[in-house]
Amino acid sequence: MRAWPALSPPSPPSAPWEACCSATTSALGVSGTFWLFAAVNLLAVLFTFRYMPETRGRTLEEIEQALDDGSFRSMR
């Protein structure tokens, strides 16, 4: 059976994310960070429902034509 390799430090692209999470957790606490995350996700869902157009039941050609015409509207 092969042993697992030792854990290495995070790669550079994840370092800013970890610094942001650490700062947020320090400022708001764990529960405050959770609620901030929940609020941002709620805003993302509301944005999606308000501004993203519905493509169900349309072919790619219909979608492309609507985008070319400028008649592609949001869901509501």
Buried (B, 14 or more C-beta within 10 A) or exposed (E): EEEEEEEEEEEEEEEEEEEEEEEBBEEEEEEEBEEEEEEEEEEEEEEEEEEEEEEEEBEEEEEEEBEEEEEBEEEE
